[in-house]
């Protein structure tokens, strides 16, 4: 199981963010992000929500309680949402038959 700090680091890197950039987005010093990533501190519930929002994941995913990563499709029109769902269904079916 991936711990909180490691998951935070992985998500930050996937978004191509430095610790300083992530810290700026959530309103803390970059040393705080470093402390979270190495496991020296745990964020408050409010900070967990901020981090999850910036990283576009659920708080459960960030905390390692849910293995399913979500994708934010807000801002897409209805046709685009239908296309995303079709793509996901197609990929699931492809993987079932492989």
SERO-4910 file (N, C-alpha, C, O; in steps of 0.05 Angstrom, whole numbers):
BEGIN
 pado doro    nc1    nc2    nc3   cac1   cac2   cac3    cc1    cc2    cc3    oc1    oc2    oc3
  Unk    A     17    -24      0      0      0      0     18     25      0     37     27     15
  Unk    A     11     44    -17     25     69    -18     16     87      4     -8     90      9
  Unk    A     36     99     19     28    116     41     20    144     30     25    150      7
  Unk    A      9    161     48      0    187     40     21    204     27     17    215      5
  Unk    A     45    205     39     66    222     29     75    213      1     80    230    -16
  Unk    A     77    187     -3     85    177    -29     63    183    -50     70    191    -73
  Unk    A     39    179    -43     17    185    -62     16    214    -69     12    221    -92
  Unk    A     20    231    -49     20    260    -54     43    267    -73     39    282    -92
  Unk    A     67    256    -69     89    261    -86     84    252   -115     89    266   -134
  Unk    A     73    228   -117     66    217   -144     46    235   -159     50    241   -182
  Unk    A     25    243   -145      5    260   -157     16    287   -165     10    298   -186
  Unk    A     33    299   -147     45    325   -153     62    323   -178     61    340   -195
  Unk    A     78    302   -180     95    298   -203     79    293   -228     87    303   -250
  Unk    A     57    278   -226     40    273   -250     29    299   -261     24    302   -285
  Unk    A     24    319   -243     14    345   -251     37    364   -259     32    387   -265
  Unk    A     61    354   -259     85    370   -265     87    395   -248     93    417   -257
  Unk    A     82    391   -222     83    413   -203    108    409   -185    114    387   -177
  Unk    A    121    431   -178    142    430   -158    128    432   -131    105    438   -128
  Unk    A    144    426   -110    132    429    -83    125    458    -78    104    463    -66
  Unk    A    141    476    -88    135    504    -85    109    512    -98     93    528    -87
  Unk    A    104    502   -122     80    509   -137     55    498   -122     36    512   -119
  Unk    A     57    473   -114     35    461    -99     29    476    -73      6    481    -66
  Unk    A     51    483    -59     48    498    -35     34    524    -39     17    532    -23
  Unk    A     41    538    -61     29    563    -67     -1    560    -73    -18    576    -64
  Unk    A     -9    538    -87    -37    533    -93    -54    528    -68    -77    536    -67
  Unk    A    -42    516    -48    -57    509    -23    -52    529      0    -63    526     21
  Unk    A    -33    548     -4    -29    569     16    -11    562     39    -16    570     61
  Unk    A     10    546     33     30    539     54     58    543     43     61    548     19
  Unk    A     78    541     60    105    542     51    113    515     38    102    494     46
  Unk    A    132    515     19    139    491      6    151    470     26    150    446     20
  Unk    A    162    479     48    173    460     67    151    443     79    156    420     86
  Unk    A    127    454     81    104    438     92     98    415     73     93    393     82
  Unk    A     98    420     46     93    399     27    115    378     29    110    354     28
  Unk    A    140    387     33    162    368     37    157    351     61    162    326     60
  Unk    A    149    363     83    143    348    108    121    327    103    123    304    113
  Unk    A    100    334     88     79    315     82     90    292     66     84    268     71
  Unk    A    106    298     46    116    277     28    135    258     42    136    234     34
  Unk    A    151    267     61    169    249     74    157    237    100    170    221    114
  Unk    A    132    244    106    118    232    128    124    244    155    118    232    176
  Unk    A    136    268    156    141    281    181    117    295    193    116    300    217
  Unk    A     98    301    176     73    314    185     50    302    169     53    293    147
  Unk    A     26    304    181      1    297    167    -15    323    165    -17    338    184
  Unk    A    -27    328    142    -43    352    139    -69    350    154    -79    329    161
  Unk    A    -80    374    159   -107    375    172   -128    366    152   -122    365    128
  Unk    A   -152    360    162   -173    352    143   -178    374    122   -183    368     99
  Unk    A   -177    399    130   -181    421    111   -159    421     90   -165    426     67
  Unk    A   -135    416     97   -113    416     78   -115    392     59   -108    394     36
  Unk    A   -124    369     70   -128    346     53   -148    353     30   -144    345      7
  Unk    A   -169    367     37   -189    375     17   -177    394     -3   -181    390    -27
  Unk    A   -161    413      6   -147    431    -13   -129    416    -31   -129    421    -56
  Unk    A   -113    398    -20    -94    383    -37   -109    366    -57   -101    365    -81
  Unk    A   -130    353    -49   -145    336    -67   -157    352    -89   -158    344   -112
  Unk    A   -167    376    -82   -179    393   -103   -159    402   -123   -164    401   -147
  Unk    A   -136    411   -114   -114    420   -132   -105    397   -150    -99    401   -174
  Unk    A   -103    373   -139    -93    350   -153   -115    335   -169   -109    315   -182
  Unk    A   -139    344   -167   -162    333   -181   -167    303   -175   -171    287   -193
  Unk    A   -166    297   -149   -171    270   -140   -190    272   -116   -194    293   -104
  Unk    A   -202    249   -109   -219    249    -85   -201    248    -60   -178    240    -61
  Unk    A   -212    257    -37   -197    255    -13   -191    226     -6   -170    219      5
  Unk    A   -210    208    -11   -206    180     -6   -183    169    -22   -167    154    -12
  Unk    A   -181    177    -47   -158    168    -64   -132    179    -53   -112    164    -51
  Unk    A   -132    204    -46   -107    217    -35    -99    203     -9    -75    199     -4
  Unk    A   -118    195      7   -111    181     33   -106    151     29    -99    138     49
  Unk    A   -110    141      5   -104    113      1   -127     94      8   -124     70     10
  Unk    A   -151    106     13   -174     90     21   -189     79     -3   -205     61      0
  Unk    A   -184     91    -26   -198     83    -50   -177     81    -72   -162    100    -77
  Unk    A   -176     58    -85   -156     54   -106   -164     67   -133   -148     69   -151
  Unk    A   -190     75   -135   -200     85   -160   -195    115   -162   -205    131   -146
  Unk    A   -179    123   -181   -174    151   -187   -197    161   -204   -205    148   -223
  Unk    A   -206    185   -198   -228    196   -213   -218    217   -232   -196    228   -229
  Unk    A   -233    222   -253   -227    243   -272   -249    264   -271   -272    258   -272
  Unk    A   -241    289   -269   -260    311   -267   -268    318   -296   -252    327   -312
  Unk    A   -294    314   -301   -304    321   -328   -322    345   -327   -336    351   -347
  Unk    A   -322    360   -305   -338    384   -304   -327    404   -324   -303    404   -329
  Unk    A   -344    419   -336   -336    438   -356   -339    427   -384   -337    442   -404
  Unk    A   -344    400   -386   -349    389   -413   -378    391   -419   -395    389   -401
  Unk    A   -384    394   -445   -413    394   -452   -423    365   -452   -407    346   -449
  Unk    A   -449    362   -454   -461    335   -452   -451    316   -473   -447    292   -467
  Unk    A   -447    325   -497   -437    307   -518   -409    297   -511   -402    274   -515
  Unk    A   -392    315   -501   -365    307   -493   -365    287   -470   -349    268   -469
  Unk    A   -384    291   -451   -387    272   -428   -395    244   -439   -385    224   -429
  Unk    A   -413    244   -458   -421    218   -470   -397    205   -484   -394    181   -481
  Unk    A   -381    220   -498   -357    209   -511   -337    198   -491   -326    176   -496
  Unk    A   -333    212   -469   -315    202   -448   -325    175   -437   -310    156   -434
  Unk    A   -351    174   -431   -363    149   -421   -360    126   -441   -354    104   -433
  Unk    A   -365    132   -467   -362    112   -487   -333    102   -489   -328     78   -492
  Unk    A   -314    120   -487   -286    112   -488   -279     94   -464   -266     74   -468
  Unk    A   -288    102   -441   -283     85   -417   -295     58   -420   -282     38   -414
  Unk    A   -320     56   -429   -333     30   -433   -318     13   -454   -315    -11   -450
  Unk    A   -310     26   -475   -295     12   -496   -269      0   -485   -262    -23   -491
  Unk    A   -255     16   -470   -229      6   -458   -234    -16   -438   -218    -35   -437
  Unk    A   -255    -14   -422   -261    -36   -403   -267    -61   -418   -257    -83   -411
  Unk    A   -283    -60   -439   -290    -84   -455   -266    -95   -468   -263   -120   -469
  Unk    A   -248    -78   -478   -223    -87   -491   -206   -103   -471   -195   -124   -477
  Unk    A   -205    -93   -447   -188   -106   -426   -201   -132   -416   -186   -150   -408
  Unk    A   -227   -134   -417   -240   -159   -409   -235   -181   -429   -232   -204   -421
  Unk    A   -233   -174   -455   -229   -194   -475   -199   -201   -480   -193   -220   -494
  Unk    A   -182   -185   -469   -153   -189   -473   -142   -212   -456   -118   -218   -457
***
